[in-house]
């Protein structure tokens, strides 16, 4: 009897995908924090790794990064792409998987989106709608 495809219950993937993604995130964060990547751009920036997403077959890791302060994001992504082979090898050494996942880097846009929503909530029109009614009639 064939199994039916069940809709995904977890937005980030299966438990295994989430567990492997978190392990890869820790490995990349440790590599960057210890300064093991010898690149002048990366040595001049502190880079945070807020999220990693793994493909269903665990062969592709999309690593979301953000330089501290949000400056020079394009330069940091280019530097990480230049050192992709070294980083993939280090991840393969630290994370016990059958295949070393191919890695790609993306800028984490969640901080910009949160700031946009925060600005929207501070607009006078929204503040007026959120203010308690002082009319006692």
One Martini backbone bead per residue (centre of mass of N, CA, C, O) as a GRO file, in nm:
protein
  137
    1UNK     BB    1   0.093   0.039   0.027
    2UNK     BB    2   0.087   0.357  -0.035
    3UNK     BB    3   0.199   0.651   0.057
    4UNK     BB    4   0.091   0.944   0.171
    5UNK     BB    5   0.111   1.274   0.133
    6UNK     BB    6   0.184   1.486   0.382
    7UNK     BB    7   0.148   1.760   0.522
    8UNK     BB    8   0.333   1.999   0.653
    9UNK     BB    9   0.381   2.068   1.001
   10UNK     BB   10   0.657   2.210   0.948
   11UNK     BB   11   0.786   2.504   0.826
   12UNK     BB   12   1.112   2.402   0.825
   13UNK     BB   13   1.043   2.101   0.843
   14UNK     BB   14   1.175   1.850   0.960
   15UNK     BB   15   1.337   1.744   1.228
   16UNK     BB   16   1.596   1.680   1.077
   17UNK     BB   17   1.631   1.947   0.930
   18UNK     BB   18   1.641   2.122   1.186
   19UNK     BB   19   1.882   1.981   1.323
   20UNK     BB   20   2.089   2.018   1.094
   21UNK     BB   21   2.064   2.325   1.066
   22UNK     BB   22   2.162   2.387   1.355
   23UNK     BB   23   2.439   2.253   1.326
   24UNK     BB   24   2.537   2.427   1.089
   25UNK     BB   25   2.506   2.698   1.229
   26UNK     BB   26   2.713   2.644   1.452
   27UNK     BB   27   2.955   2.587   1.269
   28UNK     BB   28   2.963   2.859   1.118
   29UNK     BB   29   2.976   3.042   1.366
   30UNK     BB   30   3.243   2.927   1.474
   31UNK     BB   31   3.421   2.985   1.231
   32UNK     BB   32   3.372   3.296   1.234
   33UNK     BB   33   3.447   3.354   1.535
   34UNK     BB   34   3.751   3.225   1.506
   35UNK     BB   35   3.881   3.319   1.227
   36UNK     BB   36   3.932   3.090   0.988
   37UNK     BB   37   3.874   3.307   0.781
   38UNK     BB   38   4.101   3.446   0.538
   39UNK     BB   39   3.950   3.755   0.512
   40UNK     BB   40   3.935   4.093   0.505
   41UNK     BB   41   3.628   4.127   0.523
   42UNK     BB   42   3.570   3.922   0.761
   43UNK     BB   43   3.775   4.050   0.967
   44UNK     BB   44   3.597   4.337   0.967
   45UNK     BB   45   3.351   4.144   1.052
   46UNK     BB   46   3.053   4.073   1.211
   47UNK     BB   47   2.881   3.759   1.186
   48UNK     BB   48   2.557   3.650   1.161
   49UNK     BB   49   2.358   3.333   1.219
   50UNK     BB   50   2.017   3.294   1.232
   51UNK     BB   51   1.992   3.092   0.968
   52UNK     BB   52   1.909   2.754   0.848
   53UNK     BB   53   1.832   2.582   0.541
   54UNK     BB   54   1.716   2.270   0.444
   55UNK     BB   55   1.682   2.036   0.242
   56UNK     BB   56   1.523   1.736   0.218
   57UNK     BB   57   1.814   1.586   0.134
   58UNK     BB   58   2.062   1.751   0.275
   59UNK     BB   59   2.236   1.902   0.014
   60UNK     BB   60   2.119   2.196   0.104
   61UNK     BB   61   2.242   2.510   0.234
   62UNK     BB   62   2.080   2.793   0.362
   63UNK     BB   63   2.256   3.087   0.458
   64UNK     BB   64   2.182   3.327   0.693
   65UNK     BB   65   2.313   3.662   0.695
   66UNK     BB   66   2.456   3.927   0.923
   67UNK     BB   67   2.600   4.205   0.965
   68UNK     BB   68   2.699   4.404   1.193
   69UNK     BB   69   2.471   4.674   1.134
   70UNK     BB   70   2.416   4.616   0.808
   71UNK     BB   71   2.687   4.645   0.663
   72UNK     BB   72   2.819   4.525   0.377
   73UNK     BB   73   2.657   4.277   0.255
   74UNK     BB   74   2.778   4.224  -0.027
   75UNK     BB   75   3.073   4.180   0.065
   76UNK     BB   76   3.016   3.941   0.255
   77UNK     BB   77   2.889   3.750   0.048
   78UNK     BB   78   3.133   3.744  -0.142
   79UNK     BB   79   3.333   3.630   0.068
   80UNK     BB   80   3.176   3.369   0.124
   81UNK     BB   81   3.178   3.267  -0.170
   82UNK     BB   82   3.490   3.251  -0.195
   83UNK     BB   83   3.482   3.046   0.082
   84UNK     BB   84   3.298   2.793   0.031
   85UNK     BB   85   3.490   2.548   0.020
   86UNK     BB   86   3.603   2.572   0.304
   87UNK     BB   87   3.330   2.571   0.458
   88UNK     BB   88   3.233   2.297   0.359
   89UNK     BB   89   3.468   2.134   0.481
   90UNK     BB   90   3.417   2.219   0.777
   91UNK     BB   91   3.130   2.113   0.795
   92UNK     BB   92   3.202   1.817   0.727
   93UNK     BB   93   3.381   1.779   0.982
   94UNK     BB   94   3.153   1.866   1.207
   95UNK     BB   95   2.930   1.717   1.035
   96UNK     BB   96   2.751   1.411   1.046
   97UNK     BB   97   2.736   1.313   0.713
   98UNK     BB   98   2.715   1.162   0.416
   99UNK     BB   99   2.685   1.453   0.297
  100UNK     BB  100   2.800   1.744   0.193
  101UNK     BB  101   2.668   2.036   0.189
  102UNK     BB  102   2.566   2.268  -0.002
  103UNK     BB  103   2.639   2.619  -0.011
  104UNK     BB  104   2.448   2.920   0.062
  105UNK     BB  105   2.416   3.276   0.055
  106UNK     BB  106   2.215   3.502   0.253
  107UNK     BB  107   2.029   3.767   0.332
  108UNK     BB  108   1.879   3.882   0.616
  109UNK     BB  109   1.547   4.039   0.606
  110UNK     BB  110   1.405   4.053   0.892
  111UNK     BB  111   1.513   4.321   1.005
  112UNK     BB  112   1.383   4.508   0.794
  113UNK     BB  113   1.090   4.418   0.842
  114UNK     BB  114   1.076   4.496   1.142
  115UNK     BB  115   1.136   4.798   1.097
  116UNK     BB  116   0.895   4.859   0.914
  117UNK     BB  117   0.677   4.785   1.123
  118UNK     BB  118   0.768   4.979   1.343
  119UNK     BB  119   0.720   5.238   1.179
  120UNK     BB  120   0.421   5.188   1.126
  121UNK     BB  121   0.336   5.188   1.435
  122UNK     BB  122   0.446   5.505   1.467
  123UNK     BB  123   0.229   5.626   1.328
  124UNK     BB  124  -0.029   5.842   1.375
  125UNK     BB  125  -0.265   5.662   1.274
  126UNK     BB  126  -0.204   5.420   1.458
  127UNK     BB  127  -0.195   5.566   1.730
  128UNK     BB  128  -0.490   5.660   1.717
  129UNK     BB  129  -0.612   5.364   1.707
  130UNK     BB  130  -0.461   5.271   1.985
  131UNK     BB  131  -0.592   5.464   2.147
  132UNK     BB  132  -0.775   5.536   2.401
  133UNK     BB  133  -1.078   5.617   2.490
  134UNK     BB  134  -1.197   5.951   2.615
  135UNK     BB  135  -1.489   5.902   2.559
  136UNK     BB  136  -1.779   5.933   2.803
  137UNK     BB  137  -2.076   5.897   2.635
   0.00000   0.00000   0.00000
